Amino acid sequence: MCDEETAEQVKETEDSSEEDEDDDEEEEVEPSLKYERSIKADLRDRIFPHTKISMISVHEKFIVLGDINGQVFLLDHSGNIIRQVNAHKGPVTCISIDPTGEFIATSSRSDPNVVIKGLYKESSERDSSEMFKSPVYSVELGPDFAVNGNYVVGTDRVIFNEKGFFGIKRSIIHAGEGPIWTISWKNTFIAWANDMGVKIFDTNSRKLITKIARDPKSPSPADYHCHLCWYSGVTLLVGWANTIKICQIRPRTSSDSPDLPPFYVEVMNIIYLDHKVSGIGAQPDDKIISLGYRPPENNKPVRPCVRITNFNGIQLSLEELSINGFDQCGPNDYKMSVILNDHFVYICAPNDLVLAKPRDMDDRVDWLKDRLRFDEALEVVRVHQNQLRKHTFKSVGQKYLDHLRCIGQFEKCAELCSTILQGDADAWQQEVMAFNNCKKLTVLCPHIPTKNPILKSWAYELALSSFLTAHEFEQFNWYVRNWPPEIYGQPVVINYLKKMLSEMKLSAADNVSLLKCLGLLYEYQEDFVNSLYLYIKLSDPKAFELIGRYNLFASLEGDDKILRLLTLNEEKAIELYINNTEKIPVNMVVEDLKKRDQKIKASEVARRTKLLYRYLDSLFNLDPEIGLMYHEDMIDLYAEYDTTPDKSKLMRFLKESTSYPMYKAYEICEKRKLYEAQVYLLTQMGRPIQALSLLVDEIGDISAAIEFCKEQDDNELWENLLKKATESNKSSYITGLLQNIGTHINPKDLIERIPNGQKIDGLRDSLVKILCDYKLQIHLDEGCKRVFVNDTVSLSKKMRSLAMRGAHVNEESNCQICKNMVISERDYSDVTVFFCGHVFHNDPCLGRTGKNYCISCHK
């Protein structure tokens, strides 16, 4: 995998070189850099006032700073602190970030520890602090650290750390030449520098490729540290003192000795500078950016500079930097880190941080567009849109979309449409047509907006039809259900769908899926009758919702719709039918379920009959008065399908309904030997003796027979029961009577009928119970007698008191017959006063009637 990546990178470099040569011929000038101080936010308020920066490393996502106190700061590119870690006891002298931006590793020359931190929740589980035997001068995470966890540590030796079965496996790949000041790892090549020079190691062959010796005439390595930077997977830039060496790694030919390493290094060029290298970085188009330190001139400090040269050593630009505190900085106090993708260069001093970046964004966009690097161009436009004069996000994006369609990257093109086209309806419609012309419209559909903006209806209709043409029926189904129906014309889609259903042979599953879509489209069009027809035909539960919502009860008639709904969901269907009998007449349901013809199998007839029973039973439970004309049929249905204990539903029906012929009900129950129902019916038909015979002879339940006699309170029934019990020679019958007859019959009559010598189980207990019941009856009689006597005496006294009470008659009292006053000065005849208060003259009024009671109250 690494070899493939290296090959791709080399090819990209060669392509870039060819393009650069063309650019040079056309006298295309690379944009110069511009600088801005990055002391903002937390960097300004929380770091520089309290500490000094000793190391920097940057990633396109964040910046990592180390200070002289061993603290590590993770910042965003705006200078805000994301995380702060106390990692070391002394100055942080090395920071390494893995290419994915998930892990960082730090070290300090003051302690023997390497601290590795995961920046995300998932990667933080791999946090570690590894201790070594001597101070750590440098550390470098492998290019695939996020995958394999490999990294290199430089102490007084080079230690290769890799994951093993039992943990971290450490291998010494170099030793004996003093401290390892810096390490850089690209693909399979590891380069490091010590006081003796630079060495390159191949991790695949585990062999040292080359040794690049330090120039013996160069200044002390302790004063001017070596700086390493990979331009590509096979090109290493070495900046040391006042020289930059461009080293190319090449594979050996097959004719070379097999004992030699598979690669060798060729120093392509040595660039001599007029300053000391304090940092080095790679730039596109074979360019090198270096941070230069210049010693004081005439005891006057000189500002550091940034120089850009090409691989041939030709200087392209040279600019001085305004760095805070530069007069107190040495060559090793400056640090530089480059974000190659963004062309940003971070230059750090103990008290300052400067960002260098391209100056002219329009030229940068053109340069990227010419090289078909549209992703970077769009990112530049997006980030710096306020600085652009010629380009807009839409214009660059539209070119990008055209390019992606031309090279066949339709998926990526569709994904970018939302970002680039945004709310431009016309642009969206043009893109719909472009994708349709390429027969790739289905790829764009997930990104087509349905609001803000809303396109013309033909665009959505074309998109939906593209799924049918491509036979992507599940996707068609999804979009019909999820796209707002008002944005496209349903008749157009319905006609296209019906044409496909009629002309193409589809699988059963696809046919069902498309018919459901058709039903939904009818519903959107408010053609609810056709929609309901399809839902019922497809056994779709949505049919119930549709019927209730749009009052489609009249549409259930015919085509076995009643039966289909019951088959779909019996409980919901029955509830729908019984709660809407005015809209779904009972006779319509019953006739549909009773429908018979030669094509219907016996099993289907049985199923329909059972559904009829459940419907009529539910109807009867809701209101016994509904469906009276079918009560006669319900007896047979209950007898056949009532599965409740003791046929409780049948018994309830027989007791509550009066709309069935009892003789027919008895015949059905007799045929099926439903004795409890027969007993009830015989009783209702005035044949209690036959009912009693069933209880005793067929059922054999003496307790039920006794209860039956108690309910009927008929001496003849008791006599029949006693006769059957004594003649049956079943002691259990006699025992049952002895224990339950109570006071309904004289126990003596039963005891006298028991044949002599017959063994009666529990006779003693039964007799004791009879005596106890008799004694209890006597006590009850005596108690009742006492209450009766007391009430009689009380009422007699009350009646006597009332009889002795006088009746008040005054001058205004009138005779009820002659209507004259009974008391007057002219007439003093006798009068009769009744308890009701009416008054009569004895003579001649009351005497003439010959009545001795109040004739007014007895009219």
Beta strands, then each sheet from edge to edge (+ up, - down):
strand 1: 33-37
strand 2: 53-58
strand 3: 63-67
strand 4: 71-75
strand 5: 81-86
strand 6: 94-97
strand 7: 103-107
strand 8: 113-118
strand 9: 128-131
strand 10: 138-141
strand 11: 151-154
strand 12: 157-164
strand 13: 167-175
strand 14: 182-186
strand 15: 189-194
strand 16: 197-202
strand 17: 207-213
strand 18: 227-232
strand 19: 235-240
strand 20: 243-251
strand 21: 263-272
strand 22: 276-283
strand 23: 287-293
strand 24: 305-310
strand 25: 315-320
strand 26: 335-339
strand 27: 344-349
strand 28: 352-358
strand 29: 831-833
strand 30: 839-841
sheet 1: 1+ 28- 27+ 26-
sheet 2: 2+ 3- 4+ 5-
sheet 3: 6+ 7- 8+ 9-
sheet 4: 10+ 11- 12+ 13-
sheet 5: 14+ 15- 16+ 17-
sheet 6: 18+ 19- 20+ 21-
sheet 7: 22+ 23- 24+ 25-
sheet 8: 29+ 30-
end
